[in-house]
């Protein structure tokens, strides 16, 4: 194989492996940004609702009488968690 053919072969193989950088239209980029923002806001909303529901459940259990199985179990879990972060 001559030098020109080898050079063309190398250039062709490199071109085939490179990714093509196609610029997205501004509208598509803006739409993608909005989608990401909406997903982030939606996730934050559901996390806050989950946190509110969890807090309400914990408050309800803590308001129970001492000696209640659910309260003792919750206090044990809280104790293990606190011990694990110390």
C-alpha positions, -999 to +999 in steps of 0.1 A: +000+000+000+014+034-009+018+063+015-012+082+002-035+052+006-023+046+042-028+083+050-063+082+036-071+050+055-059+065+088-079+097+082-110+078+073-107+056+104-102+086+127-131+103+112-153+073+117-144+071+154-149+108+162-183+119+173-200+145+153-207+177+171-241+188+159-253+220+175-288+218+189-312+246+180-316+271+208-352+260+213-342+224+219-316+235+244-341+257+262-366+229+262-341+205+277-332+230+304-369+235+313-374+197+315-344+194+338-357+223+360-392+209+361-379+175+371-358+190+398-387+211+412-410+181+410-385+160+429-381+187+455-419+189+459-423+152+464-394+150+488-409+178+509-443+160+509-426+128+520-407+146+547-440+161+560-457+127+560-428+111+578-427+139+604-464+136+610-461+098+614-432+102+638-450+129+658-481+106+660-460+077+674-441+099+698-474+112+712-484+076+721-481+063+757-448+050+770-446+013+766-464+012+733-446-012+709-445+013+680-430+040+702-403+017+717-394+005+682-391+040+669-370+051+698-347+021+692-343+030+656-336+066+664-310+055+690-292+033+665-292+061+640-277+086+664-251+061+676-241+054+640-234+090+632-214+097+663 
